[in-house]
Amino acid sequence: MKTLDPAIDRTYTATQQLVPYGHPHATNKGMSWRKQKTLQLHRALTSDPIDIDTLRSAAVGEGGLLSQEIRRKVWPKLLNVNVFCLPAKPGPAVRCNHKDYNQVEMDVRRSVRRFPAGMRDAERSILQQQLMDIILFVLQSHPELHYYQGYHDIAVTLLLTVGPRLATAMLSTLSTHHLRDFMEHTMDHTKHMLNYLMPLIQSQSTPLHDFLFRSEVGYIFALSWLITWYGHVLSDYHQVLRLYDFFLASHPLMPVYCAAQMVLMREQDILSVDCDMPSVHQLLSNIPKDFPFEDLVSRAHTLFHRHPPSDVVKRASLQKYKSISSTSFHSLLVSSSSQRPDFVLCKQTVTESKALLPRSQNTLVKVAVWGLSASLGAVALVITQSALEWGPEILLGLF
């Protein structure tokens, strides 16, 4: 049987082995590391083609993508989503007659804790309707995909961060790439991904691996971590966003590496409890609120490079199932490397729109575009060829 393509690991490694941005020892003295990172992100977003390697490195590096505004700009680029060519806004019509409607509705209704505390019931109700529409739209668009409980936890994080239309486009790409193994008609591929967990733990600590094996805890404790990208088990929304920065920029198996590293970082606590399934499972199922997630990201990233998937597959004899997500990741890396910046995409969209309209309506198009740019304020700088023409001090003052 063939193993995972080692070229996928090499390609991913090459894009990730960059000097981490946001390091306290930043080279630009007198500029805070947050401002320096913001400036580097802006330059990466406005270069032509965009500097996708820098965006990935920033998402992985210290502090992640820093703010919601930056995430709304960078997350689509990490998935090669054109923000000027989004699917139509999902509406109530997609709810009709879908085989998964009842299950999706139940899961969304139970997702109250995933919305910001203090949100008014009316506002949350609107978002829950949007969440249902997004999920069902993606499932209808890709009949080969099968809904699973926990999918809505990923969808709601996208919705709350980037809004319904962009969330729909991003969820569609994620579902056919990073999440593809979870969306088979059986859980065989999901179980296969979880089979990486114990070999990774063993590679760093044989005593911990042997203890877990004797306890017969298995890997079920990590199932919800993996299929929801930890969104279901973490109560701190900022921790969830930090992990999403990491996962969106990383190989599809990175959540498994993150799970292995999380267990390794709790080794002393685990070895101190009774060596039986209930005791170990209870400990592992409760992630401490003060868990050092920045350290977790750094260590999981290092673990991936020390033991890439192709090596783990060979050592642990995991060739039975070939990961669909891992196989498609190489194509996503290649396609995302040639993206044009938003100011170019915007011009192309306007030009194409004008070409489709009668000449008498061209003036209306120009007025509409001018009005949109004026209303966007700071965001309009991204559509400009380079905000650096305004001066770095103006750009940095925006964040």
N, C-alpha and C positions, 0 to 999 in steps of 0.2 A: 504493500500500500504506500501511496505517496504521502509525504509529510507536508506541513505547511511550507510554502515557498520561502526559502531563506532570503530571497531578494526582497520580499516584503519587509522583513526585519531590517535589512541593510538600508533600504530606502527610508524607512521610518527613523532609524537611528541617525542617519545622515542629517535629517531635518531637525532633530532634537538636540544634537550635540553642539549647541551654540552657547556663547557666554550668556548666562542668565541676566535678563534685564531687571532693573529694580534692585540690584545688589547695593547694600549700604556703601560699598566702596566705589561709587559711581565715578566715572572719569571727569564729568563736568563739575568741577568744584564750585560751590556757591549755589548749586541747583539741587533741590531735594530729589531723592531717588524717585518719588512719585511723579514729579513734574518731568524728570528726565524720561521716565518710562512712557508717560503720556505723549511726550514729543516724539519718541521713537515709534510709538504706535501710529501716530498721525502720519509720519513720514512713510511708514510701511503701507498705510491705507491709501495714500495719494501717489505712490510711485506707480509706474506703468510698465509692465504689469505689477500688481500689488506684491509686496514682499511677504509672501505667505509663510516663509520660514521664520521671519521675525515675529509674526502674529502668533504662530504656534509656540515659539519659545517664550513669548510674553505670557501666554495663557498658562503655561506650565510653571514658569518662574515665580519667584517670590511675590506674593500679593495677588497673583492671577491678573484679571483684567480690570481690577480696581473699582469700577463703577458700573451702574446699570446703563448709563449712556454709552460707555465704551463697549459694553457687551452687545448692545443693539447694533453696533457697527461691525464688530469683529466676529461674533458668532455666525452670521450668515456666510462670511468669507471662509471660515473654517470648514463649511459644508458646501462651498461653491454654489451658494444660492444668490441669484440675481435679484436684488431688492426692487428692481424696476420691471420685473417680469414675474409677478406672483400669481398664483391661481386665484380664481374668483373667490370672493368672500364666501365661506361655507354658510349655508342657510338652513332653515328648518326642514327643507325638502329632503335633505340627505338622511333624515331620521326615519323616513318612511320605509317600512318593509325590510330593513336590514336585519340579518339573522342575529347580529350581536347587540341589537338595540337595547334589549332588556338588561343584559349584563353590563353594558356600558353605563346605562342610566343608574343602575344600582351602585356601581363603583363611584361614579361622579357624585351621587347624592351623599355617599359616605366620606367624601373628600373634604369635609368642612375644615379640618385642621390644616389643610395645605394652603389655605388662604390667610392673608394677613389678619392678625388678631385685631378685633375692634371694627372690622369691616361691616358695614351695614348689610342686613339680610338682602335688601333689594339689589345692592351692587353685587354681592356674592352670587345671587340667583342668576343675574345676567351673565356673569363669568362662567358659571356652571353650564348654562345653555351653550355658550360659545365653545366650551371645552368639549361637550358632547358633539357639537357640529364638526369641530376640527377632527376628532378621532374618527367619526363615521365617514367623513369626507375622504380621509386618507385610506381607510379600509375599502371604501367603494372604488377608489382610484386604483387600488392594487389588490385585486381579488385573490392573488396568491398568498397574501398575508393573513395571518390568523391572530385575532385579538387574544391577549392574555391579561389576567388580573395583575395590575401594577403598571401597565402601559400608560394609564391615565396619570400616574404620578410623574412620569417624564413629560407628558403633554402639558400638564398644568404649570410646570416650571417654565416651559417655553412660553406659554400664554402670558404668564405674569411678567415675563421679562421683555418680550418683543412684540406682544399684541397678536390678535387672531390670525391675520393674513400671513404674516411672516412666520408665525408659529406653525401654521399649516404646511408651508413650504419646507421648513426645517424638519418637522416631524416626518414628512414624506421621505426626505433624504435619509434621515436617521433610520427609518424603518426598513429601507432597502439596503442599508450598509451596516452601521454599528449594531442595530437591534435585530438584524435579520435572523440570527440563530434562534432568538426567542420566539419568533413569529411563524415557526413551522407548525404543522398540524399536531405534532406530538412534542413532548419535552425532551426528546432524545438529544437534540443538539444543545439544549440548555444544560442538561446533565453533563454533557461532554465538556462544556466550558468550565463547569464547576470541578471537573476532574483535574484541572490544572492546580487547584488550590493546595492540596496536600504535598505534591512534589515540590512546589515552590517553598512551602514551609520547611520541608525536609532539607532543602538546599541551604537553608540558613541555620536551622536548629534541629538536629536529630532528636535530642531529648524531648523537645516540645512536640515534634511530629509523633514520636512513639507514645507519649502521654495521651495525645488526642486519639490515636489509633486504639489504645487500650480502653479509653472511655466510651468508644463506639458512638461518638457524637456525630460522626459523618460530616456532611457539608450543608445540611438543610438550613443551618443557622444563617448561612451566607446567601441563601436564595433570594430573599427580598432585597438584600443589598445590591445584588447584581442586576436583577431585572427592573429595578426602579432607579438605578444609579444612586442609591442611598436616599432618595427623596422621601421614601415612605418611613424611614427609621430615624431621620434626623429632625429635630424640632426647630433648630436654628436655621432660618432661611439663608443666612449668609454662608453658613457651612455648606449647604447644598449648592449654592452658586459657585463657591470655590471649587468644589469637585466637578461641577459641570464644565467650568473653564478647562479643567485638566482633561476630562474625558473627551470633550469635543475636539481637542487638539491632539488626541492620542490614538493609539492602536485600539481596536475594539475590545481586546482582551485586558486593557488596562484596569477596568473595575475589578477583575479577578486578582491582578497583582496588588491592587489597593486592599482587597480583602485579606490577602495573605500577609501583607505588611501590617495591617491593623491587628491581626492575631499575633504576629511576632512582637509587636510593640507592647502587648499585654502579657507577655510570656510569664513573668513572675506572678501576676495575679492568677493566671490559669493554673500554674503548677502548685498553687497554694490551696486549691479547692479539692474536694473529693474526686477521685478519678472514676466518675460515672457519668453517664449521659445527661441526666437531669441537671446536675450541678454545673457541668461545663457548658451545657446549652444555655442555661439561665444567665451565666456570666457573659457569654459571648453575645447573647441577644440584646444586652443592654449596653449601648455605647455611651461612655461617660460624656456628660455635657461639656466638660473642659478638655476633651480629647484634642491633642495638638495637630490639627488638620494640616497646617502648613508643613510641619515636619513629616506628616504622613505622605503628602504629595511628593516631597523631595525624595523620601526613602523608596516609595513605590516606583518612581521614575528611575532611580538607580538600580533597583531590583530588576526592572525590565531589561535594562542594558546588560546586566550581569548574566541574566538567564532569559534570553529572548524566547518567544514561543516555539520556534523551530528546534531549539535545544531541549526544551521541556518535553516536546512531543517525542523526540527520539529517546530520551532517558526514561520516560514514564510509559512508553508504548501506548500512546494515545492516538494511533493512526486510524482507528476504526471510523471515526467521523471527521470529515474535513470541514472546518469552520467556514460557513458561507460568508460571514461577516469579515473574517480575516482575509479571505480570498478577494473580496470586493474592495478592500481598503486600498490596495495598490492603485486601482483605477481612480479612486477618489483623490489620492495624493497627486496623481498625474494631472487630472482635470483641474484641480484647484490651483495648480502652479501657474496657470496662464490667465488668471482673472484680470479684467480691466478695473481700474478704480471707478468709484461711483460717479465722478464728474464726467467721465467718458461714457459710462452706461446711460447717464441721464441725457447727454447730448444725442446719443444714438436713439434713445426712446423718443425724444422730441422729434428728431428728423424722420423716423419711421412713422410717427403719428401724423406729421404734416403731410407726408407723401400719400397717406390714405384718405386725406380730407380734401374737399373741393377748395380751390384757391381762395374763395371768399371767406373761408373759415380759418385760414392760416393766421390772420391777425388775432383772432380769438384765442388760438393756441398760444401765441406769444404772450398775450396778456395773462392767460391762466398760469403759465410757467413762471412769469415774473412775479405774480401774486403769491404763488406757492413758495418761491425762494425767499421773498420778503417776509413771509409769515413764519418761516422756519427758524429765523434768528441764527443762533450759534450753529445749528445743524447745517445751515446753508454753506458754512465754510468747508464742509466736506465735499460739497458739490462743486466748489471752486477748484480750479486747477491745483492750487496749493495755497493753504492758509499761511504758509511761511512768507508769502508775498506781503502779508499784513504785518509781519514781524513776529518772532517767537514769543515776545512778551505778551502780545495780544492773545495768541493761541493758549499759552499757559494760564492766562487769567481766566479762561473759560472753565477750568476744572478745579 
